[in-house]
Amino acid sequence: MSAARLETIERVVARGMQAGGFPGASVVVGRKGFSVLQRGFGSLDWSGRTKVTATESIYDLASLTKVVATTTAIMVLYDQGKIALDAPVSRYLPAFSGGLRDQVTVQHLLTHRAGLPAGRELWRIAKTPAEARAAVLASVVSCQPGKCYEYSDLGADLLGFVAEAASGQSLDAFLDGAVFSKLGMSDTHFRLSAAKAARTAPTEIAPPRGYPLRGEVHDENAYALGGVAGHAGLFSTADDLSVFAQMMLEGGRYGGVRIVADSTVARFTVRTAGHRALGWDTCNGGAGCGQYMSERAFGHTGFTGTSLWIDPDRQMFVILLTNRVHAAKARRPSTVIADVRNDLADAAVLAVMDDPNGVRAMPATFRADRAQNWNRPLRPTRASSAAARKRAAAARATAAKKKSVAKKATSTKRSATAKKSVTSKKTAMAKKTSPATKKSAARKAPAKSR
């Protein structure tokens, strides 16, 4: 790995912070079993008081929960023979039955092809976690399972319920015992203690809950479900996630501890339906993995500003944790984080010096250097400005000509109307003084005198 090229990552992240996209970030790039870059940038919040470190700073992972927690739980239970991918979900969740729901399989949920909607506002319709759970189970399947793709939080929640039913434990308890504790991921939890919440990056400052969030899940639906949900709710550090990523690269094994079989890792991380693997997304050049990762790369992103991408061909992983939802100062923080994610992945791959395909040339600029549409549109060139002025002048001239023609037409119409009116009056007067009219008046005159 080229240390000089890895420095691009520092510039990219710094530009994201300077633009107001996020107050800080935690980054780890790993390759061939080593962390080649592990660094914290900026601060947990905009006050600047607490600096970010890759080992201590905890972030709300948002949808990374779907893969680090929920999908991993399904993988473990699949290994144990407690879950079958082609089994109907109703086998594990009898309440999820009736109509098209009877046709939904575990694999449909993993590939977001169950026919479920993207989500429901559980936090509006449920007053307790039990009510929220019931609302998820009552979700309507509106499309033939397997036929329609709809990225769905509800599907992930159902997978969490399936894992609980198959394991006989709550999702958080099962994962802690079967995965996180075994890997030494001591800062990875769904619900944080007060001590750990103190070193967690805050998220939204004015959520529907009515108070700033720190150490409490940002996602309102996950909160409605009690803070433990299949689609969101997990917290972790970049350091902990690097252990998890290395476990996946090593085929389900880390530090002599086997979490899942290597065949299971291979089964769940290969493209299965479109660009989706089982639970995981795959790199298709626009999902936050840049443009240079291999076709076998897999990963996921999170709404709060997180991402994890793993490239088995290069034995590499790239982790980015931010809290871009925390009072972002940029006008378009979603654009900022999208560009930073892609640049981070690209810079990591470009730093590889022993790639079988050869060393790639560094681009003249990265997305973060251009910062296109981060805070305002790019300034148009002189040529385009001149052309725009010319088009505007032509448009004004055309409008003026149309106005003149319309005015002339109106004037002609008024003149014609006036002439017609005069002609009508003359005709009427002529009728009044005609011989017939005079004779009639003469006959009536004597009667009037008597």
C-alpha beads as a LAMMPS data file, in Angstrom:
LAMMPS data file: protein, C-alpha beads

450 atoms
449 bonds

1 atom types
1 bond types

-500.0 500.0 xlo xhi
-500.0 500.0 ylo yhi
-500.0 500.0 zlo zhi

Masses

1 110.0

Atoms # bond

1 1 1 0.000 0.000 0.000
2 1 1 1.234 3.468 -0.861
3 1 1 1.327 5.712 2.213
4 1 1 1.411 8.775 -0.033
5 1 1 -1.727 7.700 -1.849
6 1 1 -3.500 6.850 1.390
7 1 1 -3.016 10.494 2.402
8 1 1 -5.713 11.303 -0.171
9 1 1 -8.192 9.900 2.335
10 1 1 -7.210 12.571 4.856
11 1 1 -7.785 15.309 2.280
12 1 1 -11.141 13.869 1.210
13 1 1 -12.486 13.563 4.759
14 1 1 -11.163 17.017 5.679
15 1 1 -12.992 18.563 2.735
16 1 1 -16.218 16.895 3.815
17 1 1 -15.872 18.394 7.294
18 1 1 -14.858 21.841 6.008
19 1 1 -17.912 21.905 3.765
20 1 1 -20.121 21.295 6.804
21 1 1 -21.142 17.749 5.894
22 1 1 -20.228 16.273 9.295
23 1 1 -18.213 17.354 12.371
24 1 1 -15.928 14.322 12.405
25 1 1 -15.281 10.843 11.081
26 1 1 -13.736 7.545 12.022
27 1 1 -11.929 5.633 9.276
28 1 1 -10.238 2.246 9.043
29 1 1 -8.741 0.709 5.914
30 1 1 -7.586 -2.881 6.262
31 1 1 -5.620 -5.092 3.905
32 1 1 -4.254 -8.594 4.191
33 1 1 -4.956 -8.798 7.890
34 1 1 -3.539 -5.391 8.858
35 1 1 -5.028 -1.966 9.469
36 1 1 -3.103 0.162 7.004
37 1 1 -4.963 3.294 8.061
38 1 1 -6.839 3.782 11.327
39 1 1 -7.665 7.356 12.151
40 1 1 -10.161 9.697 13.718
41 1 1 -10.905 13.077 12.143
42 1 1 -12.508 16.144 13.684
43 1 1 -14.847 15.952 16.657
44 1 1 -17.956 14.118 17.800
45 1 1 -19.990 17.321 17.481
46 1 1 -19.587 20.868 16.212
47 1 1 -18.351 22.174 19.574
48 1 1 -14.991 20.551 18.912
49 1 1 -14.566 19.485 22.541
50 1 1 -14.288 15.706 22.040
51 1 1 -11.979 14.490 19.299
52 1 1 -12.836 11.395 17.288
53 1 1 -10.714 8.284 17.641
54 1 1 -11.131 5.066 15.690
55 1 1 -10.873 2.947 18.824
56 1 1 -13.092 4.834 21.284
57 1 1 -15.653 6.874 19.353
58 1 1 -19.011 5.122 19.024
59 1 1 -21.417 5.800 16.162
60 1 1 -25.037 4.958 15.351
61 1 1 -24.633 2.487 12.476
62 1 1 -28.189 2.915 11.101
63 1 1 -28.697 0.433 8.237
64 1 1 -25.319 -1.224 8.744
65 1 1 -27.380 -3.000 11.400
66 1 1 -28.994 -4.977 8.567
67 1 1 -25.712 -6.711 7.722
68 1 1 -23.513 -6.562 10.821
69 1 1 -26.352 -7.726 13.077
70 1 1 -29.436 -9.144 11.348
71 1 1 -27.878 -10.861 8.352
72 1 1 -25.102 -12.260 10.538
73 1 1 -27.684 -13.698 12.938
74 1 1 -29.442 -15.398 10.001
75 1 1 -26.072 -16.753 8.774
76 1 1 -25.300 -18.299 12.173
77 1 1 -28.744 -19.872 12.445
78 1 1 -28.538 -21.079 8.837
79 1 1 -25.269 -22.801 9.758
80 1 1 -26.961 -24.410 12.735
81 1 1 -29.753 -25.736 10.536
82 1 1 -32.366 -23.694 12.377
83 1 1 -33.300 -21.566 9.364
84 1 1 -33.842 -22.582 5.729
85 1 1 -33.547 -19.872 3.077
86 1 1 -36.412 -21.252 1.002
87 1 1 -38.700 -21.722 3.995
88 1 1 -41.810 -19.542 4.224
89 1 1 -41.498 -16.817 6.826
90 1 1 -44.787 -17.997 8.302
91 1 1 -43.007 -21.158 9.486
92 1 1 -41.171 -19.027 12.041
93 1 1 -43.743 -16.254 12.375
94 1 1 -47.290 -17.696 12.201
95 1 1 -48.724 -14.192 12.634
96 1 1 -47.221 -13.277 9.276
97 1 1 -49.594 -15.287 7.128
98 1 1 -52.564 -14.992 4.825
99 1 1 -52.708 -13.981 1.179
100 1 1 -49.389 -13.303 -0.532
101 1 1 -47.621 -13.347 2.815
102 1 1 -47.792 -17.147 2.775
103 1 1 -45.488 -17.104 -0.275
104 1 1 -42.757 -14.913 1.254
105 1 1 -39.567 -16.837 2.021
106 1 1 -36.552 -15.948 4.133
107 1 1 -34.548 -15.416 0.958
108 1 1 -37.149 -12.982 -0.356
109 1 1 -36.634 -10.876 2.765
110 1 1 -32.842 -11.037 2.416
111 1 1 -32.962 -9.820 -1.193
112 1 1 -35.683 -7.178 -0.637
113 1 1 -38.035 -9.017 -2.979
114 1 1 -40.829 -9.921 -0.594
115 1 1 -43.288 -7.425 -2.064
116 1 1 -43.254 -5.364 1.123
117 1 1 -43.331 -1.561 1.174
118 1 1 -40.186 0.374 2.101
119 1 1 -41.510 1.009 5.579
120 1 1 -44.318 2.188 7.827
121 1 1 -44.399 5.059 10.287
122 1 1 -44.439 2.780 13.309
123 1 1 -43.568 5.666 15.611
124 1 1 -46.840 7.351 14.675
125 1 1 -49.160 4.348 14.957
126 1 1 -47.637 2.400 17.866
127 1 1 -47.452 3.403 21.514
128 1 1 -45.439 0.380 22.680
129 1 1 -42.801 -1.949 21.178
130 1 1 -45.431 -4.721 21.174
131 1 1 -47.775 -2.586 19.076
132 1 1 -44.929 -1.705 16.715
133 1 1 -44.069 -5.381 16.316
134 1 1 -47.709 -6.207 15.577
135 1 1 -47.781 -3.476 12.919
136 1 1 -44.730 -4.981 11.207
137 1 1 -46.289 -8.441 11.221
138 1 1 -49.484 -6.987 9.748
139 1 1 -47.633 -5.379 6.818
140 1 1 -49.324 -5.889 3.476
141 1 1 -47.539 -7.721 0.664
142 1 1 -48.702 -5.864 -2.429
143 1 1 -46.557 -7.552 -5.090
144 1 1 -45.915 -11.171 -5.995
145 1 1 -42.941 -12.247 -3.823
146 1 1 -39.804 -12.616 -5.923
147 1 1 -41.100 -10.376 -8.717
148 1 1 -40.620 -6.860 -7.331
149 1 1 -37.612 -5.152 -5.773
150 1 1 -38.289 -2.684 -2.957
151 1 1 -35.586 -1.888 -0.404
152 1 1 -37.535 -2.519 2.778
153 1 1 -36.842 -1.847 6.447
154 1 1 -39.876 -3.979 7.239
155 1 1 -38.239 -6.988 5.631
156 1 1 -35.179 -6.545 7.847
157 1 1 -37.407 -6.246 10.906
158 1 1 -39.127 -9.498 9.990
159 1 1 -35.708 -11.149 9.627
160 1 1 -34.910 -9.972 13.146
161 1 1 -38.134 -11.585 14.378
162 1 1 -37.255 -14.800 12.492
163 1 1 -33.838 -14.885 14.194
164 1 1 -35.494 -14.448 17.584
165 1 1 -37.999 -17.218 16.901
166 1 1 -35.333 -19.628 15.653
167 1 1 -32.849 -18.902 18.452
168 1 1 -35.292 -18.530 21.321
169 1 1 -33.543 -15.294 22.358
170 1 1 -33.920 -11.603 21.738
171 1 1 -31.903 -10.397 18.745
172 1 1 -29.437 -8.384 20.835
173 1 1 -28.846 -11.198 23.349
174 1 1 -28.340 -13.783 20.616
175 1 1 -25.827 -11.639 18.721
176 1 1 -23.902 -10.731 21.832
177 1 1 -23.403 -14.385 22.724
178 1 1 -22.947 -15.854 19.243
179 1 1 -20.961 -13.105 17.523
180 1 1 -19.873 -9.908 19.247
181 1 1 -18.487 -11.322 22.501
182 1 1 -16.654 -14.095 20.639
183 1 1 -14.958 -11.520 18.442
184 1 1 -14.111 -9.193 21.324
185 1 1 -16.358 -6.444 19.907
186 1 1 -16.929 -4.928 23.343
187 1 1 -18.275 -1.599 22.049
188 1 1 -20.915 -3.067 19.751
189 1 1 -24.414 -2.990 21.243
190 1 1 -28.016 -2.085 20.488
191 1 1 -28.766 -0.182 23.680
192 1 1 -25.862 1.692 25.202
193 1 1 -24.998 2.230 28.831
194 1 1 -24.698 5.793 30.081
195 1 1 -20.916 5.517 30.094
196 1 1 -20.776 4.464 26.451
197 1 1 -23.396 6.986 25.423
198 1 1 -21.015 9.694 26.678
199 1 1 -18.467 8.789 23.981
200 1 1 -21.053 8.384 21.237
201 1 1 -21.444 10.837 18.373
202 1 1 -24.767 12.698 18.669
203 1 1 -27.251 12.540 15.822
204 1 1 -30.381 14.634 15.353
205 1 1 -30.892 17.684 17.561
206 1 1 -34.638 18.126 16.999
207 1 1 -36.251 14.733 16.312
208 1 1 -39.956 13.941 16.772
209 1 1 -39.082 12.671 20.256
210 1 1 -38.510 16.268 21.281
211 1 1 -34.918 16.145 22.572
212 1 1 -31.394 15.884 21.102
213 1 1 -30.205 12.329 20.511
214 1 1 -26.969 10.919 21.819
215 1 1 -26.479 7.243 22.546
216 1 1 -30.090 6.559 21.586
217 1 1 -31.029 5.171 18.188
218 1 1 -31.666 7.868 15.585
219 1 1 -34.205 5.889 13.549
220 1 1 -37.707 6.584 14.859
221 1 1 -39.113 3.188 13.877
222 1 1 -36.247 1.345 15.566
223 1 1 -36.939 3.429 18.663
224 1 1 -40.632 2.472 18.448
225 1 1 -39.552 -1.175 18.427
226 1 1 -37.680 -0.666 21.686
227 1 1 -34.262 0.213 20.279
228 1 1 -33.588 -3.313 18.996
229 1 1 -34.677 -3.772 15.385
230 1 1 -33.564 -5.706 12.349
231 1 1 -33.151 -2.582 10.241
232 1 1 -31.410 -0.178 12.654
233 1 1 -30.330 0.327 16.243
234 1 1 -26.783 -1.040 16.426
235 1 1 -23.910 1.120 17.701
236 1 1 -20.202 0.405 17.251
237 1 1 -16.696 1.770 16.734
238 1 1 -14.627 1.609 13.567
239 1 1 -12.153 -0.556 15.467
240 1 1 -14.813 -3.143 16.360
241 1 1 -16.115 -3.156 12.790
242 1 1 -12.608 -3.799 11.477
243 1 1 -12.589 -7.062 13.451
244 1 1 -15.958 -8.000 11.961
245 1 1 -14.793 -7.126 8.424
246 1 1 -11.635 -9.201 8.819
247 1 1 -13.747 -12.130 10.042
248 1 1 -15.771 -11.916 6.824
249 1 1 -12.598 -11.743 4.714
250 1 1 -11.259 -14.826 6.459
251 1 1 -14.373 -16.802 5.615
252 1 1 -16.186 -16.523 8.960
253 1 1 -13.180 -17.058 11.214
254 1 1 -11.106 -14.605 13.263
255 1 1 -8.363 -15.137 15.836
256 1 1 -8.964 -18.859 15.920
257 1 1 -12.707 -18.391 16.547
258 1 1 -15.180 -19.684 13.998
259 1 1 -18.387 -17.619 13.723
260 1 1 -19.864 -19.057 10.519
261 1 1 -18.707 -21.517 7.854
262 1 1 -16.719 -20.206 4.919
263 1 1 -19.318 -21.712 2.572
264 1 1 -21.986 -19.646 4.331
265 1 1 -19.995 -16.441 3.886
266 1 1 -19.608 -17.263 0.196
267 1 1 -23.328 -18.070 -0.139
268 1 1 -24.499 -14.851 1.492
269 1 1 -22.098 -12.429 -0.221
270 1 1 -22.517 -13.404 -3.867
271 1 1 -24.988 -11.581 -6.103
272 1 1 -28.291 -13.405 -5.914
273 1 1 -30.977 -11.074 -7.278
274 1 1 -29.967 -8.038 -9.286
275 1 1 -27.206 -6.235 -7.410
276 1 1 -28.273 -7.702 -4.064
277 1 1 -26.623 -10.590 -2.274
278 1 1 -28.316 -12.161 0.771
279 1 1 -28.700 -9.275 3.165
280 1 1 -25.633 -7.571 1.710
281 1 1 -25.425 -5.177 -1.207
282 1 1 -22.728 -5.610 -3.836
283 1 1 -20.555 -3.039 -5.505
284 1 1 -22.131 -1.764 -8.689
285 1 1 -20.199 1.469 -9.096
286 1 1 -22.663 3.763 -7.366
287 1 1 -23.527 2.423 -3.951
288 1 1 -20.741 4.133 -2.025
289 1 1 -17.972 1.720 -3.053
290 1 1 -16.400 3.928 -5.705
291 1 1 -15.531 2.731 -9.185
292 1 1 -12.478 0.527 -8.662
293 1 1 -13.531 -2.193 -6.223
294 1 1 -13.965 -5.648 -7.701
295 1 1 -17.251 -7.156 -8.816
296 1 1 -17.139 -9.478 -5.821
297 1 1 -16.989 -6.592 -3.339
298 1 1 -19.902 -6.436 -0.916
299 1 1 -21.020 -4.001 1.763
300 1 1 -23.703 -1.603 2.902
301 1 1 -24.338 2.002 3.897
302 1 1 -26.233 3.673 6.745
303 1 1 -28.430 6.783 6.745
304 1 1 -26.517 8.433 9.598
305 1 1 -23.416 8.600 7.395
306 1 1 -21.827 5.177 7.756
307 1 1 -20.498 2.588 5.326
308 1 1 -18.633 -0.709 5.236
309 1 1 -17.208 -2.210 2.039
310 1 1 -15.265 -5.465 1.772
311 1 1 -13.308 -6.515 -1.324
312 1 1 -12.301 -10.191 -1.108
313 1 1 -10.274 -10.038 -4.350
314 1 1 -7.925 -7.468 -2.812
315 1 1 -8.325 -8.774 0.761
316 1 1 -9.374 -5.247 1.717
317 1 1 -12.061 -3.463 3.694
318 1 1 -12.959 0.218 4.031
319 1 1 -14.931 1.574 7.003
320 1 1 -16.342 5.091 7.343
321 1 1 -18.366 6.279 10.329
322 1 1 -19.816 9.799 10.536
323 1 1 -22.838 11.522 12.029
324 1 1 -23.838 13.574 9.010
325 1 1 -27.397 13.858 10.428
326 1 1 -26.105 15.976 13.321
327 1 1 -26.935 19.610 12.496
328 1 1 -25.116 19.460 9.177
329 1 1 -24.009 22.884 7.958
330 1 1 -23.788 21.894 4.313
331 1 1 -26.830 22.547 2.168
332 1 1 -26.728 19.012 0.781
333 1 1 -25.092 16.757 3.373
334 1 1 -26.353 13.641 1.584
335 1 1 -24.353 14.647 -1.498
336 1 1 -21.286 15.340 0.632
337 1 1 -21.340 11.937 2.330
338 1 1 -22.039 10.128 -0.960
339 1 1 -18.962 11.683 -2.567
340 1 1 -16.770 11.108 0.478
341 1 1 -17.798 7.432 0.647
342 1 1 -16.939 6.870 -3.003
343 1 1 -13.681 8.805 -2.789
344 1 1 -12.648 6.852 0.293
345 1 1 -13.144 3.538 -1.494
346 1 1 -11.379 4.775 -4.618
347 1 1 -8.404 6.171 -2.693
348 1 1 -8.001 2.895 -0.804
349 1 1 -7.976 0.808 -3.993
350 1 1 -5.641 3.245 -5.768
351 1 1 -3.167 2.885 -2.894
352 1 1 -2.735 -0.833 -3.663
353 1 1 0.690 -1.338 -5.208
354 1 1 0.541 -5.098 -5.848
355 1 1 -2.723 -5.317 -7.745
356 1 1 -2.563 -8.118 -10.368
357 1 1 -4.130 -5.690 -12.829
358 1 1 -1.335 -3.209 -12.270
359 1 1 -1.064 0.107 -10.436
360 1 1 -3.791 2.491 -11.463
361 1 1 -3.107 6.115 -12.279
362 1 1 -4.282 8.642 -9.721
363 1 1 -7.020 10.971 -11.018
364 1 1 -6.265 14.672 -11.232
365 1 1 -9.093 15.389 -8.798
366 1 1 -11.490 13.462 -6.596
367 1 1 -15.174 14.154 -6.072
368 1 1 -14.430 15.945 -2.810
369 1 1 -12.020 18.276 -4.618
370 1 1 -14.773 19.292 -7.007
371 1 1 -17.447 19.421 -4.291
372 1 1 -20.104 19.571 -6.978
373 1 1 -23.477 20.711 -5.641
374 1 1 -22.385 20.383 -2.008
375 1 1 -23.371 23.918 -1.120
376 1 1 -24.147 25.579 -4.434
377 1 1 -24.176 24.609 -8.122
378 1 1 -20.915 24.794 -10.009
379 1 1 -20.165 28.248 -11.422
380 1 1 -20.959 28.232 -15.162
381 1 1 -18.108 28.878 -17.587
382 1 1 -17.789 32.184 -19.485
383 1 1 -18.808 30.489 -22.706
384 1 1 -21.950 29.052 -21.185
385 1 1 -22.713 32.390 -19.511
386 1 1 -22.378 34.249 -22.824
387 1 1 -24.558 31.679 -24.537
388 1 1 -27.113 31.994 -21.779
389 1 1 -27.160 35.780 -22.137
390 1 1 -27.548 35.454 -25.900
391 1 1 -30.466 33.065 -25.485
392 1 1 -32.077 35.387 -22.948
393 1 1 -31.706 38.391 -25.288
394 1 1 -33.223 36.418 -28.163
395 1 1 -36.102 35.345 -25.945
396 1 1 -36.739 38.959 -24.912
397 1 1 -36.678 40.085 -28.547
398 1 1 -39.123 37.361 -29.550
399 1 1 -41.410 38.280 -26.667
400 1 1 -41.298 41.963 -27.626
401 1 1 -42.106 41.126 -31.251
402 1 1 -45.053 38.970 -30.217
403 1 1 -46.289 41.757 -27.968
404 1 1 -46.027 44.287 -30.797
405 1 1 -47.909 42.014 -33.206
406 1 1 -50.596 41.377 -30.605
407 1 1 -50.938 45.116 -29.935
408 1 1 -51.276 45.853 -33.660
409 1 1 -53.881 43.127 -34.065
410 1 1 -55.856 44.522 -31.141
411 1 1 -55.700 48.029 -32.619
412 1 1 -56.921 46.770 -36.030
413 1 1 -59.764 44.873 -34.390
414 1 1 -60.847 47.959 -32.439
415 1 1 -60.824 50.059 -35.642
416 1 1 -62.909 47.476 -37.482
417 1 1 -65.356 47.349 -34.589
418 1 1 -65.662 51.139 -34.561
419 1 1 -66.360 51.281 -38.330
420 1 1 -68.975 48.572 -37.975
421 1 1 -70.651 50.527 -35.173
422 1 1 -70.821 53.723 -37.281
423 1 1 -72.290 51.824 -40.229
424 1 1 -74.946 50.280 -38.006
425 1 1 -75.971 53.699 -36.656
426 1 1 -76.308 55.158 -40.168
427 1 1 -78.450 52.224 -41.251
428 1 1 -80.718 52.692 -38.259
429 1 1 -81.160 56.419 -38.978
430 1 1 -81.913 55.710 -42.619
431 1 1 -84.686 53.356 -41.588
432 1 1 -86.244 56.025 -39.330
433 1 1 -86.477 58.586 -42.173
434 1 1 -87.667 56.223 -44.910
435 1 1 -91.007 57.047 -46.852
436 1 1 -92.797 54.164 -45.213
437 1 1 -91.989 55.549 -41.811
438 1 1 -93.203 59.040 -42.762
439 1 1 -96.582 57.730 -44.092
440 1 1 -97.162 55.762 -40.941
441 1 1 -96.542 58.851 -38.857
442 1 1 -98.961 60.891 -40.968
443 1 1 -101.805 58.359 -40.522
444 1 1 -101.352 58.332 -36.769
445 1 1 -101.226 62.116 -36.387
446 1 1 -105.050 62.877 -36.706
447 1 1 -105.888 60.280 -34.088
448 1 1 -103.480 61.951 -31.776
449 1 1 -105.145 65.415 -32.334
450 1 1 -108.618 64.098 -31.478

Bonds

1 1 1 2
2 1 2 3
3 1 3 4
4 1 4 5
5 1 5 6
6 1 6 7
7 1 7 8
8 1 8 9
9 1 9 10
10 1 10 11
11 1 11 12
12 1 12 13
13 1 13 14
14 1 14 15
15 1 15 16
16 1 16 17
17 1 17 18
18 1 18 19
19 1 19 20
20 1 20 21
21 1 21 22
22 1 22 23
23 1 23 24
24 1 24 25
25 1 25 26
26 1 26 27
27 1 27 28
28 1 28 29
29 1 29 30
30 1 30 31
31 1 31 32
32 1 32 33
33 1 33 34
34 1 34 35
35 1 35 36
36 1 36 37
37 1 37 38
38 1 38 39
39 1 39 40
40 1 40 41
41 1 41 42
42 1 42 43
43 1 43 44
44 1 44 45
45 1 45 46
46 1 46 47
47 1 47 48
48 1 48 49
49 1 49 50
50 1 50 51
51 1 51 52
52 1 52 53
53 1 53 54
54 1 54 55
55 1 55 56
56 1 56 57
57 1 57 58
58 1 58 59
59 1 59 60
60 1 60 61
61 1 61 62
62 1 62 63
63 1 63 64
64 1 64 65
65 1 65 66
66 1 66 67
67 1 67 68
68 1 68 69
69 1 69 70
70 1 70 71
71 1 71 72
72 1 72 73
73 1 73 74
74 1 74 75
75 1 75 76
76 1 76 77
77 1 77 78
78 1 78 79
79 1 79 80
80 1 80 81
81 1 81 82
82 1 82 83
83 1 83 84
84 1 84 85
85 1 85 86
86 1 86 87
87 1 87 88
88 1 88 89
89 1 89 90
90 1 90 91
91 1 91 92
92 1 92 93
93 1 93 94
94 1 94 95
95 1 95 96
96 1 96 97
97 1 97 98
98 1 98 99
99 1 99 100
100 1 100 101
101 1 101 102
102 1 102 103
103 1 103 104
104 1 104 105
105 1 105 106
106 1 106 107
107 1 107 108
108 1 108 109
109 1 109 110
110 1 110 111
111 1 111 112
112 1 112 113
113 1 113 114
114 1 114 115
115 1 115 116
116 1 116 117
117 1 117 118
118 1 118 119
119 1 119 120
120 1 120 121
121 1 121 122
122 1 122 123
123 1 123 124
124 1 124 125
125 1 125 126
126 1 126 127
127 1 127 128
128 1 128 129
129 1 129 130
130 1 130 131
131 1 131 132
132 1 132 133
133 1 133 134
134 1 134 135
135 1 135 136
136 1 136 137
137 1 137 138
138 1 138 139
139 1 139 140
140 1 140 141
141 1 141 142
142 1 142 143
143 1 143 144
144 1 144 145
145 1 145 146
146 1 146 147
147 1 147 148
148 1 148 149
149 1 149 150
150 1 150 151
151 1 151 152
152 1 152 153
153 1 153 154
154 1 154 155
155 1 155 156
156 1 156 157
157 1 157 158
158 1 158 159
159 1 159 160
160 1 160 161
161 1 161 162
162 1 162 163
163 1 163 164
164 1 164 165
165 1 165 166
166 1 166 167
167 1 167 168
168 1 168 169
169 1 169 170
170 1 170 171
171 1 171 172
172 1 172 173
173 1 173 174
174 1 174 175
175 1 175 176
176 1 176 177
177 1 177 178
178 1 178 179
179 1 179 180
180 1 180 181
181 1 181 182
182 1 182 183
183 1 183 184
184 1 184 185
185 1 185 186
186 1 186 187
187 1 187 188
188 1 188 189
189 1 189 190
190 1 190 191
191 1 191 192
192 1 192 193
193 1 193 194
194 1 194 195
195 1 195 196
196 1 196 197
197 1 197 198
198 1 198 199
199 1 199 200
200 1 200 201
201 1 201 202
202 1 202 203
203 1 203 204
204 1 204 205
205 1 205 206
206 1 206 207
207 1 207 208
208 1 208 209
209 1 209 210
210 1 210 211
211 1 211 212
212 1 212 213
213 1 213 214
214 1 214 215
215 1 215 216
216 1 216 217
217 1 217 218
218 1 218 219
219 1 219 220
220 1 220 221
221 1 221 222
222 1 222 223
223 1 223 224
224 1 224 225
225 1 225 226
226 1 226 227
227 1 227 228
228 1 228 229
229 1 229 230
230 1 230 231
231 1 231 232
232 1 232 233
233 1 233 234
234 1 234 235
235 1 235 236
236 1 236 237
237 1 237 238
238 1 238 239
239 1 239 240
240 1 240 241
241 1 241 242
242 1 242 243
243 1 243 244
244 1 244 245
245 1 245 246
246 1 246 247
247 1 247 248
248 1 248 249
249 1 249 250
250 1 250 251
251 1 251 252
252 1 252 253
253 1 253 254
254 1 254 255
255 1 255 256
256 1 256 257
257 1 257 258
258 1 258 259
259 1 259 260
260 1 260 261
261 1 261 262
262 1 262 263
263 1 263 264
264 1 264 265
265 1 265 266
266 1 266 267
267 1 267 268
268 1 268 269
269 1 269 270
270 1 270 271
271 1 271 272
272 1 272 273
273 1 273 274
274 1 274 275
275 1 275 276
276 1 276 277
277 1 277 278
278 1 278 279
279 1 279 280
280 1 280 281
281 1 281 282
282 1 282 283
283 1 283 284
284 1 284 285
285 1 285 286
286 1 286 287
287 1 287 288
288 1 288 289
289 1 289 290
290 1 290 291
291 1 291 292
292 1 292 293
293 1 293 294
294 1 294 295
295 1 295 296
296 1 296 297
297 1 297 298
298 1 298 299
299 1 299 300
300 1 300 301
301 1 301 302
302 1 302 303
303 1 303 304
304 1 304 305
305 1 305 306
306 1 306 307
307 1 307 308
308 1 308 309
309 1 309 310
310 1 310 311
311 1 311 312
312 1 312 313
313 1 313 314
314 1 314 315
315 1 315 316
316 1 316 317
317 1 317 318
318 1 318 319
319 1 319 320
320 1 320 321
321 1 321 322
322 1 322 323
323 1 323 324
324 1 324 325
325 1 325 326
326 1 326 327
327 1 327 328
328 1 328 329
329 1 329 330
330 1 330 331
331 1 331 332
332 1 332 333
333 1 333 334
334 1 334 335
335 1 335 336
336 1 336 337
337 1 337 338
338 1 338 339
339 1 339 340
340 1 340 341
341 1 341 342
342 1 342 343
343 1 343 344
344 1 344 345
345 1 345 346
346 1 346 347
347 1 347 348
348 1 348 349
349 1 349 350
350 1 350 351
351 1 351 352
352 1 352 353
353 1 353 354
354 1 354 355
355 1 355 356
356 1 356 357
357 1 357 358
358 1 358 359
359 1 359 360
360 1 360 361
361 1 361 362
362 1 362 363
363 1 363 364
364 1 364 365
365 1 365 366
366 1 366 367
367 1 367 368
368 1 368 369
369 1 369 370
370 1 370 371
371 1 371 372
372 1 372 373
373 1 373 374
374 1 374 375
375 1 375 376
376 1 376 377
377 1 377 378
378 1 378 379
379 1 379 380
380 1 380 381
381 1 381 382
382 1 382 383
383 1 383 384
384 1 384 385
385 1 385 386
386 1 386 387
387 1 387 388
388 1 388 389
389 1 389 390
390 1 390 391
391 1 391 392
392 1 392 393
393 1 393 394
394 1 394 395
395 1 395 396
396 1 396 397
397 1 397 398
398 1 398 399
399 1 399 400
400 1 400 401
401 1 401 402
402 1 402 403
403 1 403 404
404 1 404 405
405 1 405 406
406 1 406 407
407 1 407 408
408 1 408 409
409 1 409 410
410 1 410 411
411 1 411 412
412 1 412 413
413 1 413 414
414 1 414 415
415 1 415 416
416 1 416 417
417 1 417 418
418 1 418 419
419 1 419 420
420 1 420 421
421 1 421 422
422 1 422 423
423 1 423 424
424 1 424 425
425 1 425 426
426 1 426 427
427 1 427 428
428 1 428 429
429 1 429 430
430 1 430 431
431 1 431 432
432 1 432 433
433 1 433 434
434 1 434 435
435 1 435 436
436 1 436 437
437 1 437 438
438 1 438 439
439 1 439 440
440 1 440 441
441 1 441 442
442 1 442 443
443 1 443 444
444 1 444 445
445 1 445 446
446 1 446 447
447 1 447 448
448 1 448 449
449 1 449 450
